[in-house]
């Protein structure tokens, strides 16, 4: 084997690893975070958690990615530790699919259909189809599928190149002697562990072993301990991701480690004890890629079947390793507790990270609404305790804006789909509007405090008018929060007409106050208070309008809102005018003659 063969082998390995990375990224983008969201929501049943863990891992082709997400879910408080156990068990089974796909490189036979299964036959076709789809496809989903196809083709081509380069190694005594050393169970296991820990992918590590086995020099006695070590080595990624996380997140990573150590050690002890007694004849025979895939799968499925009934032991071991401390019993501020859903581990799965941002933004919206409604209630009956709650809620909203803004900026640097990029932009705009609504709540609370301290009261007519104005403002913020939470586009079209009515109410109530002032029915001091309140009300409605329009613009292509938005620019749409007229009647002020 000369230097050029070594370079070919290294090139094949590079293509193999790169293809696996491209394919994995394409699969994650194609899923759009939906698989991970299902994983988050449907893990209360342990058996379902195992099946979901296996399914998600098989589809995204990475047990490391699944376990890192589980660590993130546990760290955020989204998933309980007991739920994480099932997902971790399932992830180890799902990871075995990669070995079956890679075993296609060992397919032999002259039959036409058998030949089609060989990577050298279908990889070029897959690559060409992927390139055509990538260049001609207009939708983001098509491009993601193209990335999966191209990544898989490159992966298989790299596997073929690597396998071809290592075949001459079987004739080298030095190489076969090295492999004989690895047939030592402990040494072989350590080699598998170290290689997998370095490249942080059991799938890639299995692929390298499958490529080597095509040389014909790798026996069962060499492959088995290396496969066992690979199962333990894959835990490194989760352990590293749990550093600096909560105790529960570190426990989740430890469960993954303990599970793989227990099943590996138990298998090694039992298998080699039986081998010492019965002397298995197949141990010295050469193993092929299919044999590696079968051993890897059979071992992991058997481990899940045996460990599933007693999986709670893994949780107890994790608690023994990391005992519960007093700090875990402390109740954190709601904002600081809930903002944990923005875990940095989710950034590698942009679709999921964006969904978590949306969940946090919905919480932020509800806090802003609560602050506004509470501040409005203080106008009728002021309470020092309730005013402090308004301040607390406003600070929580500020905390959300800071945390969400920083997280969204980090997320924007990731490879996002076009739709995800648009949603991210909308979220950045909307969280600013919700933060400003909470600021107006503070202003309203201060007006209520001024009235209470100076013993000021609105006239009966002013109170009646303000009650109608308040009802309109409450309705518009309720509608806007619902529009944002549910992305209800039909409902979103009702926000701007109501904002138009609120603009009218703002101007009309100020005019009516001036008339009362001239008649001596109101004071200048109360006029200032009323002006502040109506201005804050009107600005709240402006922010609600911004939120609804952002959602409509995001979905303009699918919802067909270009005409609607065009009508807004001139306020000339017939449907718009009819809705404004209806709302003017709904929020009609008392007759002017009664002022």
NUTI-98522 format. One line per 8 residues: number of its first residue (from 0); their letters; for each residue x, y, z of C-alpha. Coordinates in Angstrom, 2 decimals. Example, Ala and Ser with C-alpha at 12.3 -4.5 7.8 and 13.67 -1.06 7.14 Angstrom:
NUTI-98522
0	as	12.30,-4.50,7.80  13.67,-1.06,7.14
end
This chain:
NUTI-98522
0	xxxxxxxx	0.00,0.00,0.00  1.68,3.24,-1.22  1.20,6.89,-0.27  -1.44,7.39,-2.98  -3.58,4.61,-1.54  -3.34,6.30,1.86  -4.42,9.62,0.32  -7.33,7.88,-1.41
8	xxxxxxxx	-8.39,6.34,1.90  -8.20,9.72,3.68  -10.16,11.37,0.84  -12.80,8.66,1.04  -13.05,9.12,4.81  -13.40,12.91,4.38  -16.18,12.47,1.82  -17.88,9.92,4.06
16	xxxxxxxx	-17.89,12.22,7.10  -18.92,15.25,5.03  -21.75,13.32,3.36  -23.03,12.21,6.75  -22.97,15.83,7.96  -24.82,17.15,4.87  -27.41,14.37,5.02  -27.99,14.93,8.75
24	xxxxxxxx	-28.40,18.69,8.29  -30.81,18.15,5.41  -32.90,15.75,7.46  -33.07,18.20,10.37  -34.13,21.06,8.07  -36.67,18.89,6.27  -38.25,17.97,9.60  -38.45,21.68,10.51
32	xxxxxxxx	-38.21,20.79,14.20  -41.56,18.96,14.00  -40.08,15.58,15.01  -38.42,17.13,18.04  -41.64,18.90,19.02  -43.48,15.57,18.87  -40.72,14.11,21.03  -41.27,16.92,23.54
40	xxxxxxxx	-45.03,16.42,23.78  -45.58,12.65,23.55  -43.16,11.17,26.06  -45.38,10.75,29.13  -45.79,7.04,28.31  -42.41,5.32,28.69  -43.01,2.77,25.92  -44.10,5.59,23.59
48	xxxxxxxx	-40.97,7.49,24.61  -38.79,4.51,23.58  -40.57,4.23,20.21  -40.37,7.97,19.58  -36.69,8.06,20.57  -35.98,5.26,18.10  -38.09,6.83,15.34  -36.69,10.36,15.65
56	xxxxxxxx	-33.09,9.08,15.77  -33.63,6.85,12.75  -35.02,9.80,10.77  -32.41,12.40,11.74  -29.64,9.75,11.69  -27.97,10.82,14.91  -28.37,9.41,18.41  -26.03,12.14,19.65
64	xxxxxxxx	-28.38,14.84,18.33  -31.36,13.16,20.01  -29.66,12.82,23.40  -28.37,16.40,23.25  -31.95,17.57,22.60  -33.16,15.45,25.53  -30.54,17.12,27.75  -31.86,20.49,26.52
72	xxxxxxxx	-35.49,19.51,27.18  -34.65,18.37,30.71  -32.52,21.45,31.37  -35.43,23.67,30.27  -37.91,21.83,32.45  -39.92,20.80,29.36  -39.27,17.11,29.93  -39.05,15.19,33.20
80	xxxxxxxx	-36.06,12.98,33.92  -38.29,9.89,34.01  -39.52,10.72,30.48  -35.97,11.19,29.24  -35.02,7.62,30.17  -37.35,6.09,27.56  -36.17,8.43,24.80  -32.51,7.62,25.55
88	xxxxxxxx	-33.20,3.87,25.38  -34.97,4.29,22.06  -32.28,6.56,20.59  -29.72,3.74,20.86  -31.95,1.48,18.75  -32.72,4.18,16.15  -29.00,4.80,15.63  -28.56,1.27,14.25
96	xxxxxxxx	-30.35,2.15,10.99  -27.19,3.89,9.76  -25.25,0.61,9.86  -27.91,-1.11,7.70  -27.75,1.65,5.10  -23.94,1.49,5.02  -24.00,-2.32,4.75  -25.23,-1.87,1.16
104	xxxxxxxx	-21.55,-1.41,0.21  -21.07,-5.13,0.83  -23.88,-6.24,-1.47  -22.64,-8.80,-4.02  -24.33,-10.63,-6.88  -24.86,-10.54,-10.66  -28.65,-10.12,-10.51  -29.81,-6.77,-11.95
112	xxxxxxxx	-31.83,-5.78,-8.86  -28.98,-6.80,-6.55  -26.62,-4.64,-8.63  -29.01,-1.70,-8.23  -28.61,-1.96,-4.44  -24.87,-1.35,-4.71  -23.90,2.25,-3.86  -21.76,2.44,-7.02
120	xxxxxxxx	-24.99,1.94,-9.01  -27.53,4.16,-7.24  -25.27,6.88,-5.75  -24.63,8.64,-9.12  -28.37,8.56,-9.93  -29.22,9.90,-6.46  -26.57,12.62,-6.79  -27.79,13.77,-10.21
128	xxxxxxxx	-31.44,13.77,-9.05  -30.41,15.74,-5.95  -28.46,18.33,-7.96  -31.38,18.81,-10.39  -33.81,19.23,-7.48  -31.42,21.64,-5.73  -30.94,23.86,-8.79  -34.49,23.74,-10.17
136	xxxxxxxx	-36.53,23.37,-6.97  -38.17,26.59,-5.82  -39.51,25.50,-2.47  -37.32,25.29,0.62  -38.52,21.77,1.36  -37.41,20.58,-2.07  -33.94,21.99,-1.49  -33.74,20.24,1.89
144	xxxxxxxx	-34.70,16.90,0.33  -32.07,17.54,-2.36  -29.46,18.06,0.39  -30.42,14.72,1.93  -30.07,12.98,-1.45  -26.73,14.60,-2.27  -25.41,14.00,1.25  -26.36,10.32,1.09
152	xxxxxxxx	-24.76,9.96,-2.36  -21.51,11.61,-1.16  -21.56,9.46,1.99  -21.90,6.26,-0.05  -19.29,7.37,-2.58  -16.88,8.12,0.26  -17.63,4.70,1.75  -16.90,2.99,-1.59
160	xxxxxxxx	-13.67,4.99,-2.04  -12.53,4.22,1.50  -13.40,0.52,1.14  -11.52,0.23,-2.14  -8.46,1.90,-0.66  -8.26,-0.41,2.39  -8.69,-3.71,0.50  -4.93,-4.10,-0.14
168	xxxxxxxx	-4.36,-3.87,3.65  -5.45,-7.50,4.02  -2.21,-8.54,2.35  -0.06,-6.61,4.82  1.06,-8.71,7.82  1.56,-5.53,9.91  -2.10,-4.57,9.48  -3.44,-8.02,10.31
176	xxxxxxxx	-1.16,-8.17,13.39  -2.59,-4.86,14.64  -6.11,-6.21,14.21  -5.17,-9.31,16.19  -4.21,-7.04,19.10  -7.66,-5.43,18.93  -9.29,-8.84,19.28  -8.41,-8.47,22.94
184	xxxxxxxx	-11.83,-7.55,24.38  -10.58,-4.67,26.56  -8.27,-3.14,23.95  -10.86,-3.50,21.19  -13.51,-1.84,23.32  -11.18,1.05,24.17  -10.34,1.58,20.49  -14.04,1.75,19.56
192	xxxxxxxx	-14.71,4.09,22.48  -11.85,6.49,21.66  -12.56,6.69,17.90  -16.27,7.34,18.47  -15.54,9.92,21.19  -13.17,11.79,18.84  -15.50,11.97,15.84  -18.60,12.17,18.10
200	xxxxxxxx	-20.71,9.93,15.87  -21.37,6.24,16.40  -22.79,6.05,12.86  -19.56,7.36,11.35  -17.49,5.09,13.60  -19.54,2.04,12.54  -19.12,3.10,8.90  -15.33,3.19,9.23
208	xxxxxxxx	-15.37,-0.30,10.76  -17.63,-1.54,7.94  -15.24,-0.08,5.37  -12.29,-1.85,7.03  -14.17,-5.16,7.14  -14.48,-5.12,3.35  -10.74,-5.79,3.21  -11.54,-9.26,4.58
216	xxxxxxxx	-9.01,-8.89,7.38  -11.45,-7.99,10.19  -12.78,-10.96,12.14  -15.75,-11.26,14.50  -13.33,-11.38,17.45  -11.97,-7.96,16.43  -15.25,-6.32,15.43  -17.41,-7.27,18.44
224	xxxxxxxx	-15.41,-5.46,21.16  -14.95,-2.41,18.89  -18.74,-2.25,18.34  -19.25,-2.45,22.10  -16.81,0.40,22.67  -18.55,2.52,20.04  -21.78,2.34,22.07  -20.02,3.90,25.07
232	xxxxxxxx	-18.04,6.46,23.01  -21.20,8.02,21.62  -22.09,9.27,25.14  -19.32,11.87,25.03  -21.43,14.36,23.03  -24.27,14.36,25.59  -21.82,14.60,28.51  -20.11,17.63,26.94
240	xxxxxxxx	-23.46,19.31,26.18  -24.60,18.91,29.80  -21.66,20.88,31.21  -22.91,24.02,32.90  -26.51,22.83,32.68  -28.94,22.12,35.52  -28.54,19.08,37.76  -31.39,17.29,36.02
248	xxxxxxxx	-29.80,17.86,32.60  -26.52,16.40,33.87  -28.46,13.45,35.27  -30.00,12.87,31.82  -26.52,12.74,30.27  -25.40,10.35,33.03  -28.40,8.07,32.35  -27.22,7.81,28.74
256	xxxxxxxx	-23.69,6.98,29.91  -24.73,4.49,32.61  -27.12,2.71,30.26  -24.42,2.19,27.64  -21.79,1.16,30.20  -24.12,-1.33,31.93  -25.33,-2.97,28.72  -21.80,-3.10,27.23
264	xxxxxxxx	-20.11,-4.53,30.33  -22.95,-7.03,30.89  -22.73,-8.23,27.28  -18.94,-8.49,27.34  -18.92,-10.50,30.57  -21.70,-12.89,29.50  -20.54,-13.29,25.89  -16.87,-13.91,26.64
272	xxxxxxxx	-17.74,-16.22,29.54  -19.83,-18.32,27.15  -17.07,-18.14,24.53  -14.57,-19.48,27.08  -16.88,-22.45,27.70  -18.18,-23.20,24.18  -15.43,-21.66,21.98  -17.61,-20.08,19.30
280	xxxxxxxx	-16.27,-21.17,15.91  -17.37,-18.00,14.07  -15.06,-15.74,16.12  -12.08,-16.19,13.79  -14.10,-15.84,10.60  -14.02,-12.56,8.60  -17.01,-10.34,9.30  -18.82,-8.36,6.62
288	xxxxxxxx	-20.74,-5.06,6.71  -24.06,-6.87,7.05  -22.74,-8.85,10.03  -21.69,-5.61,11.77  -25.15,-4.08,11.20  -26.84,-7.22,12.56  -24.67,-7.39,15.72  -25.12,-3.66,16.38
296	xxxxxxxx	-28.92,-3.86,16.02  -29.45,-7.16,17.85  -27.32,-5.98,20.77  -29.21,-2.68,21.17  -32.69,-4.19,20.78  -31.88,-6.93,23.31  -30.52,-4.31,25.72  -33.74,-2.25,25.51
304	xxxxxxxx	-35.93,-5.33,26.05  -33.92,-6.34,29.14  -33.45,-2.85,30.62  -36.90,-1.39,29.90  -38.69,-3.04,32.89  -35.97,-1.89,35.30  -35.15,1.45,33.64  -35.99,3.33,36.85
312	xxxxxxxx	-32.69,1.98,38.22  -30.87,4.26,35.75  -32.73,7.26,37.16  -31.82,6.24,40.72  -28.15,5.86,39.76  -28.20,9.38,38.28  -29.67,10.76,41.54  -27.04,8.91,43.55
320	xxxxxxxx	-24.31,10.46,41.41  -25.81,13.96,41.55  -27.88,14.26,44.76  -30.66,16.81,45.03  -29.48,20.01,46.69  -31.34,22.80,48.49  -31.01,25.07,45.46  -33.25,22.72,43.49
328	xxxxxxxx	-36.04,23.26,45.98  -35.99,27.04,45.50  -38.83,28.52,43.48  -37.45,30.74,40.74  -39.14,33.83,39.36  -41.64,32.78,36.66  -39.80,34.70,33.95  -36.41,33.25,34.83
336	xxxxxxxx	-37.87,29.77,35.13  -39.78,29.81,31.85  -37.11,31.56,29.77  -35.04,28.38,30.25  -36.89,26.90,27.28  -34.47,28.97,25.17  -31.70,26.41,25.59  -28.54,26.92,23.52
344	xxxxxxxx	-28.60,23.19,22.65  -31.66,23.77,20.48  -29.78,26.17,18.19  -28.46,23.19,16.23  -32.08,22.34,15.39  -33.35,25.74,14.15  -36.94,24.61,13.59  -37.23,23.47,17.19
352	xxxxxxxx	-35.39,26.54,18.52  -37.80,28.82,16.64  -40.80,26.97,18.09  -39.39,27.44,21.61  -38.94,31.15,20.87  -42.58,31.33,19.79  -43.66,29.63,23.04  -41.61,32.11,25.08
360	xxxxxxxx	-43.02,35.04,23.07  -46.58,33.85,23.78  -45.75,33.85,27.51  -44.33,37.35,27.09  -47.52,38.49,25.33  -49.69,37.18,28.14  -47.55,38.92,30.76  -47.82,42.21,28.82
368	xxxxxxxx	-51.62,41.82,28.59  -51.87,40.98,32.30  -49.83,44.08,33.17  -52.06,46.31,31.01  -55.35,44.94,32.35  -54.13,45.18,35.93  -53.02,48.79,35.39  -56.44,49.67,33.90
376	xxxxxxxx	-58.20,48.13,36.92  -56.22,50.47,39.19  -58.07,53.45,37.67  -61.21,52.36,39.54  -59.62,51.03,42.72  -55.97,51.75,43.38  -53.88,49.25,45.38  -50.19,49.57,46.25
384	xxxxxxxx	-49.80,45.81,46.09  -51.37,45.60,42.63  -49.26,48.51,41.36  -46.12,46.64,42.47  -47.38,43.62,40.53  -47.65,45.79,37.38  -44.02,46.83,37.85  -43.01,43.19,38.40
392	xxxxxxxx	-44.82,42.09,35.23  -43.20,44.89,33.21  -39.77,43.78,34.44  -40.59,40.19,33.46  -41.55,41.36,29.96  -38.27,43.28,29.73  -36.43,40.13,30.78  -38.19,38.21,28.04
400	xxxxxxxx	-37.35,40.83,25.42  -33.65,40.77,26.36  -33.46,36.96,26.47  -35.52,36.39,23.32  -33.76,39.12,21.38  -30.29,37.74,22.17  -31.41,34.17,21.39  -33.05,35.15,18.09
408	xxxxxxxx	-29.90,36.99,17.00  -27.87,33.81,17.65  -30.48,31.77,15.80  -30.37,34.12,12.80  -26.74,33.07,12.16  -27.82,29.43,11.68  -28.92,27.86,8.39  -32.61,28.74,8.41
416	xxxxxxxx	-35.25,28.01,5.81  -36.81,31.02,4.09  -40.02,30.64,6.09  -38.09,30.28,9.37  -36.15,33.46,8.56  -39.41,35.33,8.01  -40.90,33.98,11.25  -37.75,35.02,13.11
424	xxxxxxxx	-38.07,38.54,11.73  -41.74,38.70,12.78  -40.86,37.51,16.30  -38.18,40.21,16.64  -40.73,42.87,15.67  -43.54,41.49,17.82  -41.55,41.15,21.03  -40.70,44.86,20.70
432	xxxxxxxx	-44.41,45.66,20.45  -45.28,43.53,23.49  -42.52,45.21,25.49  -43.88,48.66,24.58  -47.41,47.58,25.63  -46.03,46.72,29.09  -44.37,50.16,29.20  -47.75,51.78,28.54
440	xxxxxxxx	-49.16,49.68,31.40  -46.63,51.39,33.69  -47.75,54.80,32.38  -51.42,53.97,33.04  -50.54,52.68,36.53  -48.75,55.97,37.27  -51.81,57.93,36.13  -53.98,55.82,38.48
448	xxxxxxxx	-51.50,56.46,41.30  -51.60,60.21,40.66  -55.41,60.19,40.77  -55.35,58.21,44.04  -52.75,60.41,45.76  -54.41,63.67,44.68  -57.95,62.36,45.20  -58.97,63.12,41.62
456	xxxxxxxx	-62.07,61.73,39.87  -63.45,61.79,36.35  -66.88,63.21,35.75  -69.71,60.75,35.20  -69.77,61.41,31.43  -65.98,61.06,31.21  -66.22,57.74,33.05  -68.86,56.46,30.62
464	xxxxxxxx	-66.75,57.43,27.61  -63.58,56.01,29.14  -65.37,52.70,29.87  -66.24,52.32,26.15  -62.66,53.27,25.17  -61.28,50.76,27.69  -63.51,47.99,26.34  -62.24,48.63,22.80
472	xxxxxxxx	-58.59,48.57,23.96  -59.09,45.34,25.91  -60.76,43.76,22.90  -57.95,44.74,20.53  -55.21,43.38,22.79  -57.15,40.15,23.43  -57.57,39.74,19.68  -53.91,40.51,18.94
480	xxxxxxxx	-52.59,38.05,21.53  -54.91,35.36,20.15  -53.81,36.17,16.59  -50.17,35.88,17.62  -50.64,32.69,19.62  -52.75,30.82,17.07  -51.57,32.60,13.89  -55.25,33.12,13.08
488	xxxxxxxx	-55.09,35.14,9.88  -58.84,35.64,9.51  -58.94,37.17,12.98  -55.86,39.28,12.17  -57.80,41.18,9.51  -60.18,42.48,12.21  -57.44,44.25,14.19  -56.75,47.18,11.86
496	xxxxxxxx	-60.42,48.28,11.59  -60.66,48.27,15.40  -57.43,50.29,15.59  -59.09,52.83,13.26  -62.04,53.07,15.64  -59.72,53.52,18.63  -57.98,56.39,16.81  -61.41,58.01,16.40
504	xxxxxxxx	-62.28,57.41,20.09  -58.98,58.97,21.16  -59.59,62.15,19.17  -63.30,62.37,20.01  -62.85,61.90,23.77  -60.23,64.67,23.84  -62.60,67.00,21.97  -65.42,66.19,24.38
512	xxxxxxxx	-63.18,66.92,27.36  -62.36,70.38,25.95  -66.10,71.09,25.67  -66.64,70.03,29.29  -63.69,72.13,30.34  -65.25,75.20,28.70  -68.53,74.51,30.52  -66.69,74.16,33.84
520	xxxxxxxx	-67.66,70.48,34.18  -64.05,69.28,34.35  -60.67,70.53,35.55  -57.42,71.14,33.65  -55.62,68.71,35.98  -58.01,65.88,35.10  -57.63,66.90,31.46  -53.92,66.12,31.63
528	xxxxxxxx	-54.66,62.72,33.18  -57.31,61.92,30.57  -54.98,62.99,27.75  -52.22,60.72,29.07  -54.60,57.78,29.39  -56.15,58.17,25.94  -52.71,58.60,24.35  -51.46,55.43,26.01
536	xxxxxxxx	-54.62,53.59,24.92  -54.14,54.73,21.33  -50.48,53.71,21.29  -51.32,50.27,22.69  -53.72,49.82,19.76  -50.96,50.88,17.35  -48.71,48.10,18.68  -51.58,45.61,18.38
544	xxxxxxxx	-51.99,46.66,14.75  -48.26,46.12,14.14  -48.49,42.57,15.52  -51.45,41.63,13.32  -49.90,43.16,10.19  -46.60,41.32,10.81  -48.47,38.00,10.84  -50.40,38.93,7.68
552	xxxxxxxx	-47.22,39.96,5.85  -45.50,36.71,6.79  -48.37,34.70,5.30  -49.07,37.05,2.37  -48.35,34.44,-0.28  -50.43,31.66,1.25  -53.22,33.81,2.64  -53.49,36.27,-0.24
560	xxxxxxxx	-53.39,39.45,1.84  -51.81,41.74,-0.77  -55.20,43.23,-1.67  -56.08,43.61,2.02  -52.79,45.39,2.78  -53.31,47.56,-0.31  -56.70,48.63,1.01  -55.12,49.57,4.34
568	xxxxxxxx	-52.76,52.07,2.72  -55.72,54.16,1.56  -58.26,52.76,4.01  -60.40,52.44,0.88  -61.38,48.78,0.79  -65.12,48.24,0.87  -64.86,45.33,3.33  -62.59,47.46,5.53
576	xxxxxxxx	-65.09,50.34,5.53  -67.97,48.02,6.40  -66.03,46.54,9.33  -65.10,50.01,10.62  -68.77,51.07,10.41  -69.86,47.98,12.34  -67.27,48.60,15.06  -68.18,52.32,15.30
584	xxxxxxxx	-71.69,51.22,16.20  -70.39,48.62,18.67  -68.21,51.17,20.50  -70.46,54.21,20.04  -70.00,57.01,22.57  -73.00,58.64,24.30  -74.81,61.36,22.39  -72.85,64.66,22.31
592	xxx	-75.89,66.54,23.53  -75.56,64.75,26.85  -72.05,66.11,27.50
end
